[in-house]
């Protein structure tokens, strides 16, 4: 059994100053170490997802965070998760952009093309501003993937949806 | 960088027509995602379009370039003027190019771009900071090739992208490289 205990924690709800300060203060008080996290606003709602490491049991963490949920404006979840071993793949990294008039089904149609090619979406952000819908995703395609075919299928699906799509390499400049 | 004096000396008065301010269209307008048509730089319609682009750029706060698709015309024509921008190094003043293309580029740099046609977002885009661009001047139809660097190079590539039906959103550096705009020009 691993000697590292990880907890996945989410905090969602009405935004106000102090949520991050209060949440992380409680976690620090339990000796938990914040590892990966993302905290943002989704159409004005506060959203925090994080994985932290420490021996405190889930029930104790939930109890410590309970004051956040007392007025009903925030929802908190705590769940122990196993350590994931991320393998360095030999595939290729891409950035996928989709934008156009908003309509239901854009993300699902585009994600289906990526999944159909054996690709893995490792990060994805969508934004809606007025009628403009924007999706930007980071995609790992498996080694030997027919990128031109994936691009062609994305273009076909995007045309059906009336949106534009582009796929370009996520090249990093090594320094 | 060697400045092309012919382009530097060019002024919108050379067009001989007074430009009219046109309405700037916003994404998701289809024309912004459509490959622009190659034009005849000597045609009166193109000369008028060139004058209108400059006139519209002039009245738009902070605008350093405007491409035909942004005024609803799917054509490869754009204007640029980065001369007043603080990030500018070398520049060619105000000019309009037709059917322009990037011949070569080097020294990639990432910077945050905004666009009048995408008023609610900005985004990080990596582009060459030194480029050679070839195009045709409207009116006389002379072919010109110019070297551009830094902010002028970025503006030129942004406008050439518009003429090819691409927005900066198509070149976002990653899933967290697009931002909600908090201040408007």
Contacts between the chains, C-beta under 8 A, distances in Angstrom:
chain1	res1	chain2	res2	distance
A	95	B	172	6.4
A	95	B	173	7.0
A	95	B	174	5.8
A	95	B	175	7.6
A	97	B	169	5.6
A	97	B	170	5.0
A	97	B	171	7.5
A	97	B	172	5.5
A	99	B	27	6.3
A	99	B	28	6.7
A	99	B	33	7.8
A	99	B	167	6.9
A	99	B	169	5.0
A	99	B	170	7.6
A	100	B	27	7.9
A	100	B	28	4.7
A	100	B	33	7.2
A	101	B	28	4.3
A	102	B	28	7.9
A	123	B	174	7.1
A	123	B	175	3.9
A	123	B	176	7.2
A	124	B	175	5.7
A	125	B	175	4.6
A	125	B	176	6.3
A	125	B	178	6.8
A	127	B	121	6.9
A	127	B	178	6.6
A	127	B	180	7.0
A	129	B	120	3.5
A	129	B	121	6.5
A	129	B	180	7.3
A	130	B	26	7.7
A	130	B	120	6.7
A	131	B	28	6.1
A	132	B	26	7.4
A	132	B	27	4.9
A	132	B	28	5.1
A	132	B	118	7.2
A	132	B	120	7.0
A	133	B	28	7.4
A	134	B	121	6.8
A	134	B	169	5.9
A	134	B	178	6.4
A	136	B	169	7.6
A	136	B	172	4.9
A	136	B	174	7.0
A	136	B	175	4.9
A	136	B	177	6.9
A	136	B	178	5.7
A	137	B	175	5.9
A	138	B	174	5.8
A	138	B	175	5.0
A	162	B	30	8.0
A	163	B	28	7.5
A	164	B	33	3.9
A	164	B	165	7.5
A	164	B	170	7.0
A	166	B	166	7.1
A	166	B	170	4.1
A	166	B	171	7.5
A	168	B	170	7.8
A	168	B	171	6.7
A	170	B	173	7.9
A	170	B	174	6.6
A	173	B	108	6.9
